[in-house]
Amino acid sequence: MAEEAPKQFEIDLPQELIGGAFADFANVWHTPNVFVMDFLTLAQPPRDEIHPDTGEAMTVVPARVVSRIRIPPEQVFELAKALTQQLEFWERETGRRMPPSGDLPTA
């Protein structure tokens, strides 16, 4: 069996995507066949409310999806490796171990 030749991707970034989309946080979920990453930005300031059924106090954080990315499960491993590698580079470049803390919600 012949060895597979290395791949060199030619990536085309359309002009309208160069600026990207800012996201305050991401939500990740999956189905049996796909992983979905929703990138969200805060739409309004958080507000305190009382849950109508339980009476519990809660903070509602209005957010809007600015981008949804769907990838096959096989690519999740490559994405995790790439994020880990880039985080290590970032830590070495900035001398920081964690990003600045903020009042952003976690998903």
C-alpha positions in Angstrom: 0.0 0.0 0.0 1.4 3.4 -1.0 1.9 6.0 1.6 -0.5 9.0 1.4 1.1 12.2 0.3 1.0 15.1 2.7 -1.8 17.6 2.1 -1.3 21.3 1.6 -4.5 23.2 1.8 -5.0 26.4 -0.2 -7.4 28.4 2.0 -9.4 31.2 0.4 -10.8 33.7 2.8 -13.6 35.7 1.2 -13.3 39.5 1.6 -16.6 39.7 3.6 -15.2 37.3 6.2 -11.8 38.9 6.8 -13.1 40.9 9.8 -14.6 37.8 11.4 -17.4 38.0 14.0 -16.8 38.9 17.6 -18.2 36.5 20.2 -18.4 36.8 23.9 -18.7 33.1 24.5 -19.5 29.8 22.7 -21.9 27.0 23.4 -21.0 23.5 22.1 -23.4 20.6 21.6 -23.6 17.5 19.5 -25.8 15.0 17.8 -24.7 11.4 16.9 -23.2 12.8 13.6 -22.1 16.3 14.1 -20.7 18.7 16.7 -22.1 22.2 16.7 -20.4 25.3 18.0 -22.6 28.4 18.5 -20.7 31.6 19.0 -22.7 34.2 20.8 -22.5 37.9 21.6 -24.3 39.6 24.4 -27.4 41.3 23.1 -28.5 43.3 26.2 -27.3 43.7 29.7 -28.1 40.7 32.0 -31.3 41.2 34.1 -32.5 39.5 37.3 -35.9 37.7 37.1 -38.0 35.3 39.1 -38.7 32.0 37.4 -42.5 31.9 36.9 -42.9 28.2 37.8 -40.3 27.7 40.5 -40.1 31.2 42.0 -36.3 30.9 42.0 -34.3 34.0 41.3 -32.2 33.8 38.2 -30.2 36.1 35.9 -31.2 36.1 32.3 -28.4 36.9 29.8 -29.9 37.8 26.4 -27.5 36.6 23.7 -27.5 36.3 19.9 -25.8 33.6 17.8 -23.3 35.4 15.5 -22.0 32.2 13.9 -22.8 28.5 13.9 -20.2 26.0 12.9 -21.0 22.3 12.3 -18.1 19.8 12.1 -18.0 16.0 11.9 -17.0 14.2 15.1 -13.6 13.2 13.5 -12.6 16.8 13.2 -13.3 17.6 16.9 -10.0 15.8 17.9 -8.0 18.0 15.4 -9.8 21.1 16.6 -9.0 20.3 20.3 -5.3 19.7 19.4 -5.1 23.0 17.5 -6.8 24.9 20.3 -4.4 23.4 22.9 -1.4 24.2 20.7 -2.5 27.8 20.1 -3.3 28.3 23.8 0.2 27.2 24.7 1.7 29.6 22.1 -0.5 32.4 23.6 0.6 31.6 27.1 4.3 31.8 26.1 3.8 35.0 24.1 1.8 36.9 26.7 3.1 35.3 29.9 -0.5 34.8 31.1 -2.0 31.5 32.1 -5.6 32.5 31.9 -7.5 35.2 30.0 -8.7 38.2 32.0 -11.7 37.4 34.1 -15.0 39.1 33.3 -18.6 38.8 34.0 -19.3 36.7 30.9 -21.6 33.7 31.2 -20.3 30.2 30.7 -22.2 27.8 28.5 
